[in-house]
Structure formats: structure tokens, C-alpha cells
Amino acid sequence: LPLADCTAVNTDGTQPDYFKNNTTNAPLNTWNFVSTWGTQPTINGGLPCLQWENPVCNPAGDNDGDGISNAIENAAPNSGDANNDGIPDYRQRNVSSLVDAVSGNYNLIQTSCTQNSGVSSQAESSSNPDKLYNYPVGLTGFTTTCPTEGATAKITYFIYGSFDPSKLTVRKYNPTTGAYTTVADAQLGNTTIGGQAVLKIEYYVTDGGEYDLD
């Protein structure tokens, strides 16, 4: 039965794409396509979708606020779930997947705290290189925010590619002092995610401790 205040469309089959790739046909002309809704490519159906729900609707956005765009996180290995926890990376504030600046492969930083921010990748500084080690996947910078002062955060780092853990050392770079130090308690091991080889690294950072730079 017709609904009150509604106007039927495509009743004669002449407008099958009335709602597709469109922001001007009523009632779409009253919807918020700036911060709430987005449009999908025709290959994905072309219908409007919510930006928070579908990164395709807001590829340049950063739904989880970690500094990495929805498009980059959604393109991560394992269908955008690079740590294989069953939740898309772009929806998790403490999970950040990105392409490293050296190898071009994906890396992922996962923390036990509530929010990652300023996540980035860069090559080792040419003006201040580490004279003892090479950095085949560059340096990953990030800030993680924990709910309580003095908290200890577990950092899990996934690096896509084949590596021999016995030949690797985890290092920390301090951009203020220019010093490189070894993360002595880091645990390294190999795993497989989505059929791809992954190096998994785990270590801990305590607020105000040795590896905390704030």
C-alpha cells in the first residue's frame, strides 16, 4: 500500500537507476552527503551508503582517527583485516594498517590502548643513519593513547613479507636526541595471514618508561 507523504518512483520501469550514483533526486537532495552519506561506484551497486560503515563511501576519510585513510586500510591484506581479528582495520582506533615507505609492503601496528594517532612510515634518516643496523621496512611512527597514567601498552607489529626472525633486531629511534636503541624484550616470530607470510613482533611500552617518548 502507498505510504503517506511518499512518492513512488520507477513504477513504469523507466528509472531503474533513480537512487544510484545520485545526490540530487528527491529525497537524496535532503541527505547529508558531506559527513554522513556517500556514493558507491556502479561496480559496487551505486546506491548510497553510510560513511562510517563503508570506506568506499568515504575513501579519503579516516574513520578511526589514526592518521591512515580509509582507502589505504581497506586495501590492506586479508580483505582489509591485516591482523586477522575479524574486524576491518579502518573501524578500529587501536589498529592501523599502512604501506611502509621502503619496501612498499603492508605493515600494521596494533596496541592494547584505546587510540592510535599520527601513524606514519618513513625511511631511515639520511642525515642521521643508524651505523649499526639497516631498516628494510623503514621506521613506523605512532602515538597511542591509554586511559590511565602510567599504563603499560602491548604493541603488536605485523610486517608482511618473508623474514628470518633470528637475523632481525627491533630498534627504537628518538627523533629528539637522534639516538637508536634496541628494544630488548621484543618477541619475534613468523605467522601466516590470508595465505601470506607475516613477521609478528610484540613488545611493551610503559607510560614514562624507557620506550615512551612523551
Phi and psi in degrees as GROMACS dihedral restraints (atoms count N, CA, C in turn):
[ dihedral_restraints ]
;  ai    aj    ak    al  type     phi  dphi    fc
    3     4     5     6     1   -62.6    20    10
    4     5     6     7     1   141.7    20    10
    6     7     8     9     1   -92.9    20    10
    7     8     9    10     1   145.2    20    10
    9    10    11    12     1   -60.3    20    10
   10    11    12    13     1   141.3    20    10
   12    13    14    15     1    65.6    20    10
   13    14    15    16     1    15.0    20    10
   15    16    17    18     1  -112.1    20    10
   16    17    18    19     1   146.1    20    10
   18    19    20    21     1  -116.4    20    10
   19    20    21    22     1   125.0    20    10
   21    22    23    24     1   -72.1    20    10
   22    23    24    25     1   143.1    20    10
   24    25    26    27     1  -126.5    20    10
   25    26    27    28     1   155.1    20    10
   27    28    29    30     1    60.6    20    10
   28    29    30    31     1    28.5    20    10
   30    31    32    33     1   -68.6    20    10
   31    32    33    34     1   -23.9    20    10
   33    34    35    36     1  -105.2    20    10
   34    35    36    37     1     6.9    20    10
   36    37    38    39     1    78.2    20    10
   37    38    39    40     1     9.3    20    10
   39    40    41    42     1   -90.7    20    10
   40    41    42    43     1    -8.9    20    10
   42    43    44    45     1  -129.8    20    10
   43    44    45    46     1    58.9    20    10
   45    46    47    48     1   -65.7    20    10
   46    47    48    49     1   -20.4    20    10
   48    49    50    51     1  -109.2    20    10
   49    50    51    52     1    26.5    20    10
   51    52    53    54     1   -54.7    20    10
   52    53    54    55     1   -39.4    20    10
   54    55    56    57     1   -98.0    20    10
   55    56    57    58     1    -2.4    20    10
   57    58    59    60     1   -90.3    20    10
   58    59    60    61     1   135.7    20    10
   60    61    62    63     1    48.0    20    10
   61    62    63    64     1    44.5    20    10
   63    64    65    66     1  -138.9    20    10
   64    65    66    67     1   137.0    20    10
   66    67    68    69     1  -126.0    20    10
   67    68    69    70     1     4.1    20    10
   69    70    71    72     1  -114.1    20    10
   70    71    72    73     1   -25.0    20    10
   72    73    74    75     1   -69.7    20    10
   73    74    75    76     1   138.2    20    10
   75    76    77    78     1   -63.0    20    10
   76    77    78    79     1   141.4    20    10
   78    79    80    81     1   -89.5    20    10
   79    80    81    82     1     8.0    20    10
   81    82    83    84     1   -62.0    20    10
   82    83    84    85     1   -24.6    20    10
   84    85    86    87     1   -68.9    20    10
   85    86    87    88     1    -9.3    20    10
   87    88    89    90     1  -105.8    20    10
   88    89    90    91     1    -2.0    20    10
   90    91    92    93     1   -84.3    20    10
   91    92    93    94     1   156.4    20    10
   93    94    95    96     1   -88.9    20    10
   94    95    96    97     1    99.1    20    10
   96    97    98    99     1   -95.3    20    10
   97    98    99   100     1    13.9    20    10
   99   100   101   102     1   -94.0    20    10
  100   101   102   103     1   -49.3    20    10
  102   103   104   105     1  -127.4    20    10
  103   104   105   106     1    -5.4    20    10
  105   106   107   108     1  -115.0    20    10
  106   107   108   109     1   -53.6    20    10
  108   109   110   111     1  -107.0    20    10
  109   110   111   112     1   160.1    20    10
  111   112   113   114     1  -146.6    20    10
  112   113   114   115     1   170.5    20    10
  114   115   116   117     1  -108.4    20    10
  115   116   117   118     1   149.3    20    10
  117   118   119   120     1  -105.3    20    10
  118   119   120   121     1   152.3    20    10
  120   121   122   123     1   -61.7    20    10
  121   122   123   124     1   155.4    20    10
  123   124   125   126     1   -57.2    20    10
  124   125   126   127     1   -35.4    20    10
  126   127   128   129     1   -61.4    20    10
  127   128   129   130     1   -24.3    20    10
  129   130   131   132     1   -98.6    20    10
  130   131   132   133     1    10.0    20    10
  132   133   134   135     1   111.9    20    10
  133   134   135   136     1   -26.5    20    10
  135   136   137   138     1    77.0    20    10
  136   137   138   139     1    -4.7    20    10
  138   139   140   141     1   -81.5    20    10
  139   140   141   142     1   155.4    20    10
  141   142   143   144     1   -60.8    20    10
  142   143   144   145     1   149.9    20    10
  144   145   146   147     1  -145.8    20    10
  145   146   147   148     1   160.0    20    10
  147   148   149   150     1   -77.8    20    10
  148   149   150   151     1   134.0    20    10
  150   151   152   153     1   -61.8    20    10
  151   152   153   154     1   -39.1    20    10
  153   154   155   156     1   -70.1    20    10
  154   155   156   157     1   -22.6    20    10
  156   157   158   159     1   -92.6    20    10
  157   158   159   160     1   -30.7    20    10
  159   160   161   162     1  -134.5    20    10
  160   161   162   163     1   113.5    20    10
  162   163   164   165     1   -64.6    20    10
  163   164   165   166     1   -21.1    20    10
  165   166   167   168     1   -61.7    20    10
  166   167   168   169     1   -29.8    20    10
  168   169   170   171     1   -77.8    20    10
  169   170   171   172     1   -14.6    20    10
  171   172   173   174     1  -149.2    20    10
  172   173   174   175     1    60.9    20    10
  174   175   176   177     1   -62.4    20    10
  175   176   177   178     1   -32.9    20    10
  177   178   179   180     1   -83.8    20    10
  178   179   180   181     1    -9.2    20    10
  180   181   182   183     1   -76.5    20    10
  181   182   183   184     1   175.1    20    10
  183   184   185   186     1  -137.2    20    10
  184   185   186   187     1    80.2    20    10
  186   187   188   189     1   -58.5    20    10
  187   188   189   190     1   -33.7    20    10
  189   190   191   192     1   -98.9    20    10
  190   191   192   193     1     1.4    20    10
  192   193   194   195     1    69.5    20    10
  193   194   195   196     1    24.4    20    10
  195   196   197   198     1   -95.3    20    10
  196   197   198   199     1    -2.9    20    10
  198   199   200   201     1    98.4    20    10
  199   200   201   202     1    -3.2    20    10
  201   202   203   204     1  -111.3    20    10
  202   203   204   205     1   132.5    20    10
  204   205   206   207     1   -68.0    20    10
  205   206   207   208     1   156.0    20    10
  207   208   209   210     1   -56.1    20    10
  208   209   210   211     1   -40.6    20    10
  210   211   212   213     1   -61.9    20    10
  211   212   213   214     1   -42.1    20    10
  213   214   215   216     1   -68.6    20    10
  214   215   216   217     1   -44.1    20    10
  216   217   218   219     1   -69.9    20    10
  217   218   219   220     1   -35.1    20    10
  219   220   221   222     1   -70.0    20    10
  220   221   222   223     1   -22.9    20    10
  222   223   224   225     1   -90.5    20    10
  223   224   225   226     1     4.2    20    10
  225   226   227   228     1   -64.5    20    10
  226   227   228   229     1   160.0    20    10
  228   229   230   231     1   -57.1    20    10
  229   230   231   232     1   164.4    20    10
  231   232   233   234     1    59.9    20    10
  232   233   234   235     1    41.8    20    10
  234   235   236   237     1    58.5    20    10
  235   236   237   238     1    40.9    20    10
  237   238   239   240     1    81.3    20    10
  238   239   240   241     1    12.5    20    10
  240   241   242   243     1  -125.3    20    10
  241   242   243   244     1    69.1    20    10
  243   244   245   246     1   -68.0    20    10
  244   245   246   247     1   -19.7    20    10
  246   247   248   249     1   -98.6    20    10
  247   248   249   250     1     0.0    20    10
  249   250   251   252     1    61.2    20    10
  250   251   252   253     1    41.2    20    10
  252   253   254   255     1  -100.8    20    10
  253   254   255   256     1     4.2    20    10
  255   256   257   258     1    87.8    20    10
  256   257   258   259     1     1.6    20    10
  258   259   260   261     1  -125.5    20    10
  259   260   261   262     1   131.7    20    10
  261   262   263   264     1   -55.5    20    10
  262   263   264   265     1   138.2    20    10
  264   265   266   267     1   -59.6    20    10
  265   266   267   268     1   -36.4    20    10
  267   268   269   270     1   -68.5    20    10
  268   269   270   271     1   -11.8    20    10
  270   271   272   273     1   -95.4    20    10
  271   272   273   274     1    -4.3    20    10
  273   274   275   276     1  -112.6    20    10
  274   275   276   277     1   122.1    20    10
  276   277   278   279     1   -69.9    20    10
  277   278   279   280     1   -22.6    20    10
  279   280   281   282     1  -105.9    20    10
  280   281   282   283     1    14.5    20    10
  282   283   284   285     1  -129.5    20    10
  283   284   285   286     1   126.3    20    10
  285   286   287   288     1  -136.4    20    10
  286   287   288   289     1   116.3    20    10
  288   289   290   291     1  -106.1    20    10
  289   290   291   292     1   138.8    20    10
  291   292   293   294     1  -154.9    20    10
  292   293   294   295     1   165.0    20    10
  294   295   296   297     1   -92.9    20    10
  295   296   297   298     1   128.0    20    10
  297   298   299   300     1   -77.0    20    10
  298   299   300   301     1   151.5    20    10
  300   301   302   303     1   -76.1    20    10
  301   302   303   304     1    -9.2    20    10
  303   304   305   306     1  -105.1    20    10
  304   305   306   307     1   -57.6    20    10
  306   307   308   309     1   -87.3    20    10
  307   308   309   310     1   -22.1    20    10
  309   310   311   312     1    81.7    20    10
  310   311   312   313     1     5.0    20    10
  312   313   314   315     1   -90.3    20    10
  313   314   315   316     1   166.5    20    10
  315   316   317   318     1   -82.6    20    10
  316   317   318   319     1   141.4    20    10
  318   319   320   321     1  -124.1    20    10
  319   320   321   322     1   163.8    20    10
  321   322   323   324     1  -145.1    20    10
  322   323   324   325     1   133.4    20    10
  324   325   326   327     1  -108.2    20    10
  325   326   327   328     1   124.3    20    10
  327   328   329   330     1  -122.4    20    10
  328   329   330   331     1   129.3    20    10
  330   331   332   333     1  -120.6    20    10
  331   332   333   334     1   159.1    20    10
  333   334   335   336     1   -87.1    20    10
  334   335   336   337     1     2.6    20    10
  336   337   338   339     1   -93.2    20    10
  337   338   339   340     1  -168.6    20    10
  339   340   341   342     1   -94.7    20    10
  340   341   342   343     1   -25.3    20    10
  342   343   344   345     1  -150.0    20    10
  343   344   345   346     1   124.4    20    10
  345   346   347   348     1   -92.7    20    10
  346   347   348   349     1   150.2    20    10
  348   349   350   351     1  -153.0    20    10
  349   350   351   352     1   159.8    20    10
  351   352   353   354     1    59.8    20    10
  352   353   354   355     1    30.5    20    10
  354   355   356   357     1   -73.3    20    10
  355   356   357   358     1   132.1    20    10
  357   358   359   360     1  -156.7    20    10
  358   359   360   361     1   166.1    20    10
  360   361   362   363     1  -131.6    20    10
  361   362   363   364     1   140.7    20    10
  363   364   365   366     1  -150.6    20    10
  364   365   366   367     1   158.9    20    10
  366   367   368   369     1   -74.4    20    10
  367   368   369   370     1   160.6    20    10
  369   370   371   372     1   -56.8    20    10
  370   371   372   373     1   141.7    20    10
  372   373   374   375     1   -62.1    20    10
  373   374   375   376     1   127.1    20    10
  375   376   377   378     1   -73.1    20    10
  376   377   378   379     1   -25.9    20    10
  378   379   380   381     1   -84.5    20    10
  379   380   381   382     1   -18.9    20    10
  381   382   383   384     1  -142.0    20    10
  382   383   384   385     1    67.1    20    10
  384   385   386   387     1   -75.4    20    10
  385   386   387   388     1   156.4    20    10
  387   388   389   390     1   -78.5    20    10
  388   389   390   391     1   115.2    20    10
  390   391   392   393     1   -74.3    20    10
  391   392   393   394     1   -10.7    20    10
  393   394   395   396     1  -103.7    20    10
  394   395   396   397     1   -23.3    20    10
  396   397   398   399     1  -137.1    20    10
  397   398   399   400     1   155.4    20    10
  399   400   401   402     1  -103.3    20    10
  400   401   402   403     1   159.9    20    10
  402   403   404   405     1  -126.9    20    10
  403   404   405   406     1    85.7    20    10
  405   406   407   408     1   -66.7    20    10
  406   407   408   409     1   -18.8    20    10
  408   409   410   411     1  -121.4    20    10
  409   410   411   412     1    19.7    20    10
  411   412   413   414     1    70.0    20    10
  412   413   414   415     1  -158.9    20    10
  414   415   416   417     1  -119.2    20    10
  415   416   417   418     1   133.6    20    10
  417   418   419   420     1  -105.6    20    10
  418   419   420   421     1   120.7    20    10
  420   421   422   423     1  -102.3    20    10
  421   422   423   424     1   143.2    20    10
  423   424   425   426     1  -163.9    20    10
  424   425   426   427     1   157.7    20    10
  426   427   428   429     1  -120.3    20    10
  427   428   429   430     1   137.1    20    10
  429   430   431   432     1  -123.7    20    10
  430   431   432   433     1   136.6    20    10
  432   433   434   435     1  -105.7    20    10
  433   434   435   436     1   123.3    20    10
  435   436   437   438     1  -104.2    20    10
  436   437   438   439     1   154.2    20    10
  438   439   440   441     1   -74.0    20    10
  439   440   441   442     1   -20.2    20    10
  441   442   443   444     1  -129.3    20    10
  442   443   444   445     1   146.0    20    10
  444   445   446   447     1   -66.6    20    10
  445   446   447   448     1   138.4    20    10
  447   448   449   450     1    82.3    20    10
  448   449   450   451     1     6.7    20    10
  450   451   452   453     1   -69.0    20    10
  451   452   453   454     1   156.1    20    10
  453   454   455   456     1  -108.9    20    10
  454   455   456   457     1   125.1    20    10
  456   457   458   459     1  -103.4    20    10
  457   458   459   460     1   134.9    20    10
  459   460   461   462     1   -87.8    20    10
  460   461   462   463     1   126.7    20    10
  462   463   464   465     1  -108.4    20    10
  463   464   465   466     1   123.9    20    10
  465   466   467   468     1  -117.9    20    10
  466   467   468   469     1   126.1    20    10
  468   469   470   471     1  -119.5    20    10
  469   470   471   472     1   119.5    20    10
  471   472   473   474     1  -105.2    20    10
  472   473   474   475     1   125.3    20    10
  474   475   476   477     1  -120.1    20    10
  475   476   477   478     1   116.5    20    10
  477   478   479   480     1   -77.8    20    10
  478   479   480   481     1   128.9    20    10
  480   481   482   483     1   139.1    20    10
  481   482   483   484     1   169.2    20    10
  483   484   485   486     1   -94.7    20    10
  484   485   486   487     1   121.1    20    10
  486   487   488   489     1  -136.1    20    10
  487   488   489   490     1   153.0    20    10
  489   490   491   492     1  -100.2    20    10
  490   491   492   493     1   105.1    20    10
  492   493   494   495     1   -56.4    20    10
  493   494   495   496     1   -28.5    20    10
  495   496   497   498     1   -69.0    20    10
  496   497   498   499     1   -14.5    20    10
  498   499   500   501     1  -106.9    20    10
  499   500   501   502     1    11.6    20    10
  501   502   503   504     1  -118.9    20    10
  502   503   504   505     1   150.1    20    10
  504   505   506   507     1  -132.2    20    10
  505   506   507   508     1   135.6    20    10
  507   508   509   510     1   -87.1    20    10
  508   509   510   511     1   127.3    20    10
  510   511   512   513     1  -122.5    20    10
  511   512   513   514     1   152.1    20    10
  513   514   515   516     1  -117.9    20    10
  514   515   516   517     1   132.9    20    10
  516   517   518   519     1  -110.5    20    10
  517   518   519   520     1   131.2    20    10
  519   520   521   522     1  -103.0    20    10
  520   521   522   523     1   106.7    20    10
  522   523   524   525     1   -68.2    20    10
  523   524   525   526     1   -17.5    20    10
  525   526   527   528     1   -78.2    20    10
  526   527   528   529     1   -46.6    20    10
  528   529   530   531     1   -94.8    20    10
  529   530   531   532     1   -17.3    20    10
  531   532   533   534     1    77.7    20    10
  532   533   534   535     1    11.4    20    10
  534   535   536   537     1   -90.3    20    10
  535   536   537   538     1   142.8    20    10
  537   538   539   540     1  -108.3    20    10
  538   539   540   541     1   133.2    20    10
  540   541   542   543     1  -133.9    20    10
  541   542   543   544     1   155.9    20    10
  543   544   545   546     1   -86.4    20    10
  544   545   546   547     1   134.8    20    10
  546   547   548   549     1   -83.6    20    10
  547   548   549   550     1    97.8    20    10
  549   550   551   552     1   -66.3    20    10
  550   551   552   553     1   -30.8    20    10
  552   553   554   555     1   -97.0    20    10
  553   554   555   556     1    10.7    20    10
  555   556   557   558     1   -67.9    20    10
  556   557   558   559     1   136.7    20    10
  558   559   560   561     1  -107.7    20    10
  559   560   561   562     1   129.4    20    10
  561   562   563   564     1  -121.5    20    10
  562   563   564   565     1   141.7    20    10
  564   565   566   567     1  -164.4    20    10
  565   566   567   568     1   162.3    20    10
  567   568   569   570     1   -97.7    20    10
  568   569   570   571     1   148.1    20    10
  570   571   572   573     1  -147.9    20    10
  571   572   573   574     1   178.9    20    10
  573   574   575   576     1  -130.2    20    10
  574   575   576   577     1   130.8    20    10
  576   577   578   579     1  -131.3    20    10
  577   578   579   580     1   124.1    20    10
  579   580   581   582     1    58.2    20    10
  580   581   582   583     1    32.7    20    10
  582   583   584   585     1    79.9    20    10
  583   584   585   586     1     4.5    20    10
  585   586   587   588     1  -112.0    20    10
  586   587   588   589     1   146.4    20    10
  588   589   590   591     1   -72.8    20    10
  589   590   591   592     1   136.8    20    10
  591   592   593   594     1  -138.5    20    10
  592   593   594   595     1   135.2    20    10
  594   595   596   597     1   -91.4    20    10
  595   596   597   598     1   127.9    20    10
  597   598   599   600     1  -114.2    20    10
  598   599   600   601     1   127.7    20    10
  600   601   602   603     1  -122.3    20    10
  601   602   603   604     1   137.0    20    10
  603   604   605   606     1  -131.1    20    10
  604   605   606   607     1   135.7    20    10
  606   607   608   609     1  -156.6    20    10
  607   608   609   610     1   177.0    20    10
  609   610   611   612     1  -126.2    20    10
  610   611   612   613     1   143.6    20    10
  612   613   614   615     1  -126.9    20    10
  613   614   615   616     1   124.3    20    10
  615   616   617   618     1  -102.5    20    10
  616   617   618   619     1   133.9    20    10
  618   619   620   621     1   -54.3    20    10
  619   620   621   622     1   120.7    20    10
  621   622   623   624     1    85.2    20    10
  622   623   624   625     1    -0.3    20    10
  624   625   626   627     1   -89.9    20    10
  625   626   627   628     1  -167.3    20    10
  627   628   629   630     1   -59.5    20    10
  628   629   630   631     1   -38.9    20    10
  630   631   632   633     1   -99.7    20    10
  631   632   633   634     1     6.8    20    10
  633   634   635   636     1   -93.0    20    10
  634   635   636   637     1   125.3    20    10
  636   637   638   639     1  -105.2    20    10
  637   638   639   640     1    10.5    20    10
